[in-house]
Amino acid sequence: MQLPKSRIKRFFLFLLSAFFTYAGFHHLFAPDFYVSIMPPWIPGHLALVYISGVFEIMGGIGVLIPRFRALAGFGLVALLVAVYPANLYMAFNPEMFPDIPVTALYVRLALQFVAFYWAYSVTRPDPAC
């Protein structure tokens, strides 16, 4: 038996919501890791970690509200673009993150593009969802 496309999309929409909502709360309640991965040339590390956490929560909740879904999806894609320099910083400075395998740092860069597509594709208007 094959699931209808709308059910699959809905599943990935809820998964996206859970992922970003969890990540947002993690930014707010355990910010130290996120502060440590920010490039030194970016000012206001702690404030930006909190701001990104709030926007992750807003996006995670927003994708569940049909009226705001497309806007929230666009916001999450923009957020992923904004945090990409931190992922690049980690990949180019692996000695600063000895607890994380170097391979994982590069896989993280690639997974960011998967996340871009995921956030974009499941938040496009679809009357069936």
N, C-alpha and C positions, 0 to 999 in steps of 0.2 A: 504494500500500500504506500502510495506516495503522498507526502504532505503538500497541501496547497502552498503556492508561493507566498501568499499573504501571511500564512502561519509561520513560515520560515523567517520571513522578514520581521515579523513581530517578535519572534524569539531573539533574533540578533539585536533588535531594538531594545528589548528589556536587558539583554546582556550588556549592551553599550551603556545603558543607564546605570546598571549596577557597577560596572567597571569604573566609570567616571565619578559616580557619587562616592564610592569607596575611596578612590584615589584622592578625591577632594578632601574628605575627612582625614585621611592619612596625612595630607599636607598640613592640615590645621593642628592635628594632635601629635604628630611626630615630624616636625619640620627639619630636624638636624641633617638628615640625609640629603634632603633636597637643597638645603643651603650649601652643603659641601660640594655639590656637583655643579654649582653655578660658576661660570667663568669669572675671573677676578675683574674683568673690565666692565661687568654689569654692576651698577650700583644698587643698593637697597635690597640685598639678598633676602633677608627675612620677610620684609614687606611684600616682595614679589612672590615669595613662596605662599604667603597667606592669600594674596590676591588671586594667584592661580588656583589655589584650593577652593576659594569661593566660586570662581568661574567654573571649575570642574563640577562642583555640586549643582550650580545653576544649570549648566548644560546637561548634566545627568538627569535632572528632574525635568528640564524643559523638553527633552526629546520624547517624554511620555505624554506631553500635552499637545494634541494635534495642531492646535492653533499656533504654537510656538516651535513645533518640531523642526521645520526647515531653518529657522533662525538659530535655534540651539545647535543644530548640526553644523551650520556655518561657523558659529562661535567655537565649537569644539575643534573644528579643522584649523581655525585661526590660532587657537590656543596651542595645538600641536605644533604648528609652525613656530610659534613664539618660544616654545621650550626646546626646540631642536638644537639651538646652540649649546645647551647643557649636555645633551647627548653627544654632540661632537666633541665638546671639551673632555668628556669622560673617555671617549674613544682615542683621542689624541694624547691623553695624559694617563695611560693605564697604571703607571707607577703610583699615582695618587689614590688608586682604588684597588689595593692588593687583594682584597677579599672577593673581588669580582673577576672571573676569568676573562682574559682579553677577548676571547671569541664571543662571549656574551655581550661585551661592549659593542662589538660590530654587528652582532645579530640585532641588538637593540636599535641600531640605526636603521636597519632594513625593516624591522617591525613597525617603526614609526610610519612608514609609507603604507603598510597594511592598515594601521589605525586611521590614517587619512581617508583611505578608501572606505573603510568600515563606517566611519562617522558620516561621510558624505552620502554613501549609497543607501543606508537604511533610513536617512532622514529626508529623502526626496519625497515630495508629495505623491501619495498613492491613495486613491479613494477606498481601496480594499483594506487598508491598515488602520 
